[in-house]
Amino acid sequence: MKVILFGASGMVGTGVVLECLDDPRVSEVLVIGRRSCVRSSPKLTEILKQDVSDLTDLEPRLAGYDACFFCLGVSAAGMSEADYTRLTYDLTMAVAASLARLNPGMTFCYVTGQGTDSTEKGRFMWARVKGRTENALLRLPFKAAYMFRPGYIQPLRGTTSSTTLYRALYAVVAPLYPLLERIASKQLTTTVKVGKAMIEAAAGGAPKSVLEVSDINALAARSG
């Protein structure tokens, strides 16, 4: 399976890259982003590009892929709805529309978030924009599209958040995670499980298009 991955320098994307490199079902990983994922493997090719919303110059290199794992995202904190829409909906849809045209047999996996608003009418701006993005992705002519809605994600295998406050939170939670997982498993997942679940969805499908935390964890368990 040949995979294109966006957002590989972030915490979730780094975790997904690591799982792709370890999984024998993944033969090639093409990472596209503004910053290097700082990984090396015979499977891995990296393209650094400041504006990933315009893939016109890369189109000759983007055909023939089986899956896209889209882990790119920004926090809505302090943003206007217009700016958040530009960096979330507009960017994601520009990438997805190009890939759907070039790879109609592709499976597209998109990381959104727990609480995303599929009605697009709720009170929370980020949830409306994410919901609009999910709905638009599901209308594109991919072989399949899956919306991943993780809640709390514990970083594993050396992955770290780029946000100082989050890094401190993860460091505090890490020793408590096994206990928290037993009492709140429907709210918690890990970077390893998200990566395994994406690969499993692309390789063997998933039972539904919108995947909540328990669905993500079940897919990860199915992958072994």
Backbone hydrogen bonds in HBPLUS format (Angstrom, degrees):
<---DONOR---> <-ACCEPTOR-->    atom                        ^
c    i                          cat <-CA-CA->   ^        H-A-AA   ^      H-
h    n   atom  resd res      DA  || num        DHA   H-A  angle D-A-AA Bond
n    s   type  num  typ     dist DA aas  dist angle  dist       angle   num
A0027-SER N   A0001-MET O   2.83 MM  26  5.41 148.7  1.92 131.1 141.6     1
A0066-ASP N   A0002-LYS O   2.85 MM  64  5.27 145.2  1.97 135.5 146.6     2
A0067-ALA N   A0002-LYS O   3.19 MM  65  6.54 146.5  2.31 156.9 159.3     3
A0003-VAL N   A0028-GLU O   2.90 MM  25  6.07 170.5  1.91 147.4 150.2     4
A0030-LEU N   A0003-VAL O   2.78 MM  27  6.19 164.0  1.81 159.3 164.7     5
A0004-ILE N   A0067-ALA O   2.89 MM  63  6.32 156.9  1.95 149.5 156.4     6
A0069-PHE N   A0004-ILE O   2.87 MM  65  6.33 156.4  1.92 160.5 168.0     7
A0005-LEU N   A0030-LEU O   2.81 MM  25  6.10 160.0  1.85 155.2 156.8     8
A0032-ILE N   A0005-LEU O   3.07 MM  27  6.37 161.8  2.10 162.9 166.4     9
A0006-PHE N   A0069-PHE O   3.09 MM  63  6.46 159.5  2.14 150.3 155.0    10
A0071-CYS N   A0006-PHE O   2.86 MM  65  5.65 156.0  1.91 145.8 146.7    11
A0010-GLY N   A0007-GLY O   3.22 MM   3  5.72 161.7  2.26 114.3 119.7    12
A0014-THR N   A0010-GLY O   2.82 MM   4  5.82 155.9  1.88 148.4 154.8    13
A0015-GLY N   A0011-MET O   3.17 MM   4  6.39 159.1  2.21 143.7 149.0    14
A0016-VAL N   A0012-VAL O   2.96 MM   4  6.30 152.2  2.04 151.0 159.2    15
A0017-VAL N   A0013-GLY O   2.89 MM   4  6.13 158.6  1.93 150.9 156.6    16
A0018-LEU N   A0014-THR O   3.05 MM   4  6.34 163.7  2.08 152.5 155.8    17
A0019-GLU N   A0015-GLY O   3.20 MM   4  6.48 156.2  2.26 144.5 150.2    18
A0020-CYS N   A0016-VAL O   2.93 MM   4  6.18 155.9  1.99 151.7 158.7    19
A0021-LEU N   A0017-VAL O   2.92 MM   4  6.20 160.0  1.96 157.9 162.9    20
A0022-ASP N   A0018-LEU O   3.19 MM   4  6.36 138.1  2.38 137.6 148.1    21
A0023-ASP N   A0019-GLU O   2.99 MM   4  6.04 133.0  2.22 143.6 155.2    22
A0026-VAL N   A0023-ASP O   3.09 MM   3  5.71 159.4  2.13 118.2 124.0    23
A0029-VAL N   A0043-LYS O   2.94 MM  14  5.87 163.2  1.97 146.8 143.2    24
A0045-THR N   A0029-VAL O   2.89 MM  16  6.25 159.2  1.94 167.0 169.9    25
A0031-VAL N   A0045-THR O   2.81 MM  14  6.19 164.8  1.83 165.5 167.9    26
A0047-ILE N   A0031-VAL O   2.80 MM  16  6.17 161.1  1.84 167.0 173.6    27
A0033-GLY N   A0047-ILE O   3.15 MM  14  6.63 158.5  2.20 162.1 167.7    28
A0049-LYS N   A0033-GLY O   2.81 MM  16  5.55 156.1  1.87 127.9 136.1    29
A0044-LEU N   A0041-SER O   3.00 MM   3  5.15 146.0  2.12 106.1 115.9    30
A0058-LEU N   A0055-LEU O   2.86 MM   3  5.24 142.3  2.00 111.2 123.3    31
A0059-GLU N   A0055-LEU O   3.10 MM   4  6.16 118.6  2.50 153.3 169.7    32
A0059-GLU N   A0056-THR O   3.37 MM   3  5.42 158.2  2.42 102.8 109.0    33
A0061-ARG N   A0058-LEU O   2.74 MM   3  5.52 154.4  1.81 130.6 138.9    34
A0062-LEU N   A0059-GLU O   3.09 MM   3  5.08 163.0  2.12 109.0 114.4    35
A0107-THR N   A0066-ASP O   2.90 MM  41  6.32 150.7  1.99 138.1 144.3    36
A0068-CYS N   A0107-THR O   2.89 MM  39  6.38 150.3  1.98 157.0 161.6    37
A0109-CYS N   A0068-CYS O   2.82 MM  41  6.09 175.2  1.83 174.5 176.0    38
A0070-PHE N   A0109-CYS O   2.78 MM  39  6.01 169.0  1.79 177.7 178.3    39
A0111-VAL N   A0070-PHE O   3.13 MM  41  6.35 164.5  2.15 169.2 164.4    40
A0079-MET N   A0076-ALA O   3.03 MM   3  5.35 167.0  2.05 134.2 133.5    41
A0084-TYR N   A0080-SER O   2.96 MM   4  6.17 166.9  1.98 154.8 158.9    42
A0085-THR N   A0081-GLU O   2.85 MM   4  5.87 152.7  1.92 143.5 151.3    43
A0086-ARG N   A0082-ALA O   3.03 MM   4  6.24 154.3  2.09 142.8 149.6    44
A0087-LEU N   A0083-ASP O   3.07 MM   4  6.35 156.8  2.13 149.5 154.9    45
A0088-THR N   A0084-TYR O   2.90 MM   4  5.84 122.2  2.24 139.1 153.4    46
A0089-TYR N   A0085-THR O   2.87 MM   4  5.05 111.8  2.35 119.6 137.7    47
A0090-ASP N   A0085-THR O   2.94 MM   5  6.27 161.4  1.97 154.9 161.0    48
A0091-LEU N   A0086-ARG O   3.27 MM   5  6.33 137.9  2.45 137.5 147.5    49
A0092-THR N   A0088-THR O   3.16 MM   4  5.92 156.6  2.22 137.5 144.5    50
A0093-MET N   A0089-TYR O   2.92 MM   4  5.96 167.6  1.94 157.9 161.8    51
A0094-ALA N   A0090-ASP O   3.01 MM   4  6.09 149.7  2.10 144.1 152.2    52
A0095-VAL N   A0091-LEU O   3.14 MM   4  6.41 164.5  2.17 154.5 157.5    53
A0096-ALA N   A0092-THR O   2.88 MM   4  6.05 171.5  1.89 154.5 157.5    54
A0097-ALA N   A0093-MET O   2.86 MM   4  5.77 161.5  1.90 143.5 148.4    55
A0098-SER N   A0094-ALA O   3.34 MM   4  6.44 159.1  2.39 139.7 144.7    56
A0099-LEU N   A0095-VAL O   3.03 MM   4  6.32 164.3  2.06 155.3 159.8    57
A0100-ALA N   A0096-ALA O   2.84 MM   4  5.97 157.3  1.89 152.3 158.5    58
A0101-ARG N   A0097-ALA O   3.16 MM   4  6.29 151.2  2.25 140.2 147.1    59
A0102-LEU N   A0098-SER O   3.05 MM   4  6.29 153.4  2.12 146.6 154.2    60
A0103-ASN N   A0099-LEU O   2.70 MM   4  5.60 145.0  1.82 148.4 157.5    61
A0106-MET N   A0103-ASN O   2.97 MM   3  5.37 153.9  2.04 127.0 126.2    62
A0143-LYS N   A0106-MET O   2.92 MM  37  5.39 139.1  2.09 142.7 152.0    63
A0108-PHE N   A0144-ALA O   2.95 MM  36  6.41 156.0  2.00 146.7 151.0    64
A0146-TYR N   A0108-PHE O   2.83 MM  38  6.28 158.6  1.87 158.3 164.3    65
A0110-TYR N   A0146-TYR O   2.93 MM  36  6.30 166.4  1.95 168.5 173.1    66
A0148-PHE N   A0110-TYR O   2.71 MM  38  5.81 168.8  1.73 162.3 165.5    67
A0112-THR N   A0148-PHE O   2.70 MM  36  5.75 170.6  1.71 161.3 164.7    68
A0116-THR N   A0113-GLY O   3.16 MM   3  5.80 143.6  2.29 143.7 141.1    69
A0114-GLN N   A0150-PRO O   2.97 MM  36  5.41 144.8  2.10 143.0 134.7    70
A0117-ASP N   A0127-ALA O   3.04 MM  10  4.91 159.9  2.08 111.9 116.1    71
A0120-GLU N   A0117-ASP O   3.14 MM   3  5.49 150.3  2.23 108.7 117.0    72
A0128-ARG N   A0124-PHE O   3.06 MM   4  6.37 151.6  2.14 153.8 162.2    73
A0129-VAL N   A0125-MET O   3.04 MM   4  6.32 166.9  2.06 160.2 162.8    74
A0130-LYS N   A0126-TRP O   2.90 MM   4  6.06 163.7  1.92 149.6 154.7    75
A0131-GLY N   A0127-ALA O   2.90 MM   4  5.93 152.0  1.98 137.2 145.5    76
A0132-ARG N   A0128-ARG O   2.87 MM   4  6.14 155.9  1.93 149.9 156.4    77
A0133-THR N   A0129-VAL O   2.95 MM   4  6.20 152.9  2.03 145.5 153.2    78
A0134-GLU N   A0130-LYS O   2.85 MM   4  6.14 163.5  1.88 153.4 157.3    79
A0135-ASN N   A0131-GLY O   2.96 MM   4  6.15 172.4  1.97 153.6 155.5    80
A0136-ALA N   A0132-ARG O   3.04 MM   4  6.19 156.7  2.09 144.1 150.3    81
A0137-LEU N   A0133-THR O   2.94 MM   4  6.15 159.4  1.99 153.5 159.2    82
A0138-LEU N   A0134-GLU O   2.99 MM   4  6.27 156.2  2.05 155.1 161.4    83
A0139-ARG N   A0136-ALA O   3.13 MM   3  5.23 144.0  2.26  98.8 109.4    84
A0140-LEU N   A0137-LEU O   3.13 MM   3  5.40 154.0  2.20 106.8 114.5    85
A0142-PHE N   A0140-LEU O   2.88 MM   2  5.74 140.5  2.04  98.3  91.2    86
A0147-MET N   A0209-SER O   2.72 MM  62  6.09 163.8  1.75 163.8 169.7    87
A0211-LEU N   A0147-MET O   2.75 MM  64  5.85 172.1  1.76 164.8 167.6    88
A0149-ARG N   A0211-LEU O   2.83 MM  62  5.87 160.9  1.87 174.0 169.6    89
A0152-TYR N   A0187-GLN O   3.06 MM  35  6.27 152.1  2.14 176.8 170.2    90
A0189-THR N   A0152-TYR O   2.91 MM  37  6.26 146.8  2.02 161.6 172.0    91
A0154-GLN N   A0189-THR O   2.87 MM  35  6.29 165.9  1.89 142.1 142.7    92
A0191-THR N   A0154-GLN O   3.08 MM  37  6.27 149.4  2.17 147.0 144.7    93
A0159-THR N   A0156-LEU O   3.17 MM   3  5.66 167.1  2.19 116.3 120.3    94
A0167-ARG N   A0163-THR O   2.95 MM   4  6.23 157.2  2.01 156.7 163.9    95
A0168-ALA N   A0164-THR O   3.09 MM   4  6.39 156.6  2.14 151.6 157.0    96
A0169-LEU N   A0165-LEU O   3.04 MM   4  6.34 154.6  2.10 145.7 152.9    97
A0170-TYR N   A0166-TYR O   2.83 MM   4  6.08 167.4  1.85 160.0 162.2    98
A0171-ALA N   A0167-ARG O   3.02 MM   4  6.18 153.2  2.09 144.4 151.7    99
A0172-VAL N   A0168-ALA O   3.12 MM   4  6.39 150.3  2.21 144.5 151.7   100
A0173-VAL N   A0169-LEU O   2.96 MM   4  6.20 160.1  2.00 154.6 160.3   101
A0174-ALA N   A0170-TYR O   2.92 MM   4  5.85 150.0  2.01 147.7 154.2   102
A0176-LEU N   A0173-VAL O   2.76 MM   3  5.19 134.0  1.97 117.7 132.3   103
A0177-TYR N   A0173-VAL O   2.92 MM   4  5.83 118.8  2.31 153.0 166.1   104
A0177-TYR N   A0174-ALA O   3.24 MM   3  5.22 154.2  2.31 102.3 109.9   105
A0179-LEU N   A0176-LEU O   3.06 MM   3  5.58 122.0  2.41 114.1 127.4   106
A0180-LEU N   A0176-LEU O   3.01 MM   4  6.24 166.8  2.02 157.0 161.3   107
A0181-GLU N   A0177-TYR O   2.78 MM   4  5.87 156.8  1.83 160.5 166.1   108
A0182-ARG N   A0179-LEU O   3.09 MM   3  5.31 128.3  2.37 100.5 113.5   109
A0183-ILE N   A0179-LEU O   3.31 MM   4  6.68 144.6  2.44 145.8 155.1   110
A0183-ILE N   A0180-LEU O   3.17 MM   3  5.27 125.0  2.49  95.8 109.4   111
A0184-ALA N   A0180-LEU O   2.78 MM   4  5.72 136.4  1.97 153.0 163.7   112
A0187-GLN N   A0184-ALA O   3.05 MM   3  5.69 165.3  2.07 121.2 125.9   113
A0194-VAL N   A0190-THR O   3.00 MM   4  6.28 161.3  2.04 153.5 158.5   114
A0195-GLY N   A0191-THR O   3.07 MM   4  6.19 164.3  2.10 145.0 149.3   115
A0196-LYS N   A0192-VAL O   2.92 MM   4  6.17 167.0  1.94 155.1 158.8   116
A0197-ALA N   A0193-LYS O   2.85 MM   4  5.89 158.7  1.89 146.7 153.1   117
A0198-MET N   A0194-VAL O   2.98 MM   4  6.18 155.7  2.04 149.4 155.2   118
A0199-ILE N   A0195-GLY O   3.15 MM   4  6.40 165.5  2.17 151.4 154.8   119
A0200-GLU N   A0196-LYS O   2.93 MM   4  6.12 159.1  1.97 148.6 155.0   120
A0201-ALA N   A0197-ALA O   2.87 MM   4  6.05 158.1  1.92 149.5 155.1   121
A0202-ALA N   A0198-MET O   2.99 MM   4  6.20 160.7  2.03 150.5 155.5   122
A0203-ALA N   A0199-ILE O   2.87 MM   4  6.00 152.2  1.95 147.8 156.1   123
A0204-GLY N   A0200-GLU O   2.78 MM   4  5.66 163.6  1.81 150.8 155.4   124
A0205-GLY N   A0201-ALA O   2.85 MM   4  4.29 136.9  2.04 117.6 123.2   125
A0215-ASP N   A0212-GLU O   3.02 MM   3  5.25 119.9  2.40 102.6 118.0   126
A0216-ILE N   A0212-GLU O   2.93 MM   4  6.24 155.9  1.98 157.8 165.6   127
A0217-ASN N   A0213-VAL O   2.95 MM   4  6.23 165.5  1.98 158.0 161.2   128
A0218-ALA N   A0214-SER O   2.99 MM   4  6.09 150.2  2.08 138.3 146.6   129
A0219-LEU N   A0215-ASP O   2.94 MM   4  6.17 158.0  1.99 148.3 153.8   130
A0220-ALA N   A0216-ILE O   2.97 MM   4  6.22 158.6  2.02 149.5 155.6   131
A0221-ALA N   A0217-ASN O   2.98 MM   4  6.22 153.8  2.05 143.8 150.5   132
A0222-ARG N   A0218-ALA O   2.98 MM   4  6.21 144.8  2.11 142.3 152.1   133
A0222-ARG N   A0219-LEU O   3.10 MM   3  4.97 118.9  2.49  91.2 106.6   134
A0223-SER N   A0219-LEU O   3.13 MM   4  6.44 137.0  2.33 144.1 154.6   135
A0223-SER N   A0220-ALA O   3.19 MM   3  5.26 132.1  2.43  95.9 108.1   136
A0224-GLY N   A0221-ALA O   3.22 MM   3  5.43 150.9  2.31 101.6 110.0   137
